[in-house]
Amino acid sequence: MLNALEPAGYEPTDAEVALREGLSFDKAASLARHNGALEIRFEIWNDAPRATIVLTRDDGQEIRLQVDEGGRLDQLLRFLIAHQDEITDSTYQTIVRQLVKEFPKTYADLGEEGRRLLVDEKGNLNWPDE
């Protein structure tokens, strides 16, 4: 993962630095990149077979997505890198729709409320605030 994201401008987060120093064991990797509109953070967790993508605005508001990539991590990384400069506050929903087409087991992470699958039984996008 590092070989794909670091050349694309992603840098280690504090969690990644702690991981590299042997001080953290919950994540396998954590990298972030600011594209001028949003910070994009990509994390792989040791205790879950999914990746987390966090989109954070400069005011701190964030959207957390959990993607069950089904063994297609390389494809997910290619998708993220291909769209990293297009993701803005006004385009993220379109890009998430494209993500869900390729990875239908994509969830909105609602924190303590759990997570919600972003595709309903008819294949429609199911946003948490709708």
C-alpha positions in Angstrom: 0.0 0.0 0.0 2.8 2.4 0.9 4.4 1.8 -2.5 1.2 3.0 -4.2 0.2 5.9 -2.0 3.4 7.6 -1.0 4.4 8.4 -4.7 0.9 9.8 -5.2 1.6 12.4 -2.5 0.2 10.7 0.6 2.2 11.1 3.8 2.3 9.1 7.0 -0.3 10.3 9.6 0.6 10.4 13.4 -0.9 6.9 13.6 1.4 5.7 10.9 4.5 7.2 12.6 3.4 5.4 15.8 3.0 2.2 13.9 6.4 2.5 12.3 7.9 3.1 15.8 6.1 0.0 17.2 3.8 2.0 19.4 0.5 1.1 17.8 -1.0 -2.1 16.7 -4.6 -1.3 15.7 -3.8 -0.1 12.2 -1.7 -1.7 9.5 -1.3 1.6 7.7 -2.5 5.2 7.8 -1.6 7.8 5.2 -3.2 11.2 4.3 -3.0 13.7 1.5 -4.6 17.2 1.2 -5.7 17.9 -2.3 -6.4 21.7 -1.8 -10.0 21.1 -1.0 -10.1 18.1 1.5 -7.8 15.9 3.4 -8.0 12.3 2.2 -7.0 9.8 4.8 -6.7 6.1 3.9 -6.3 3.5 6.7 -6.1 -0.3 6.9 -7.1 -1.8 10.2 -5.6 -5.0 11.6 -8.8 -6.2 13.2 -11.1 -5.7 10.2 -11.0 -6.8 6.6 -11.8 -3.4 5.3 -10.2 -0.1 4.4 -11.3 3.3 5.8 -11.4 6.4 3.7 -11.9 9.7 5.6 -12.6 12.9 3.8 -12.1 15.9 6.0 -12.9 19.5 5.2 -10.8 22.3 6.5 -13.5 23.2 9.1 -13.1 19.6 10.6 -16.3 18.1 9.2 -15.6 14.6 7.9 -17.1 11.8 6.1 -15.9 8.3 7.0 -16.3 5.4 4.6 -15.5 1.8 5.3 -14.9 -0.3 2.2 -15.0 -4.1 2.2 -12.6 -4.4 -0.7 -12.9 -8.2 -0.9 -9.2 -8.8 -1.7 -9.1 -6.0 -4.3 -7.0 -3.6 -2.3 -4.9 -2.7 -5.3 -8.0 -1.8 -7.3 -9.2 0.3 -4.4 -5.9 2.2 -4.2 -5.9 2.8 -8.0 -9.4 4.2 -7.8 -8.5 6.5 -4.9 -5.3 7.7 -6.6 -7.2 8.3 -9.9 -9.8 10.5 -8.2 -7.7 12.1 -5.5 -7.5 15.5 -7.1 -11.2 15.5 -8.1 -12.6 15.0 -4.7 -14.1 18.3 -3.3 -17.0 19.3 -1.1 -19.2 19.5 -4.2 -18.0 16.4 -6.0 -17.5 13.8 -3.3 -21.0 12.3 -3.7 -20.5 11.7 -7.4 -17.1 10.0 -6.7 -18.6 7.9 -3.9 -21.3 6.7 -6.3 -18.5 5.6 -8.6 -16.7 3.9 -5.7 -19.9 2.1 -4.7 -20.3 0.8 -8.2 -16.9 -0.9 -8.0 -17.2 -1.8 -4.3 -20.8 -2.3 -3.4 -19.9 -3.2 0.2 -19.1 0.4 1.1 -20.5 1.7 4.4 -20.9 5.1 6.0 -19.1 4.9 9.4 -21.5 6.5 11.8 -19.3 6.3 14.9 -21.1 5.0 17.9 -24.2 4.4 15.8 -22.4 1.7 13.8 -22.2 1.8 10.1 -24.7 1.9 7.2 -24.4 0.2 3.8 -24.4 2.9 1.2 -26.4 0.9 -1.4 -30.0 -0.2 -0.8 -31.5 -3.4 -2.1 -32.4 -1.6 -5.4 -28.8 -0.4 -5.9 -29.6 3.2 -5.0 -27.2 5.3 -3.0 -28.3 5.4 0.6 -26.8 8.5 2.3 -26.8 8.5 6.1 -28.5 12.0 6.3 -31.3 11.0 4.0 
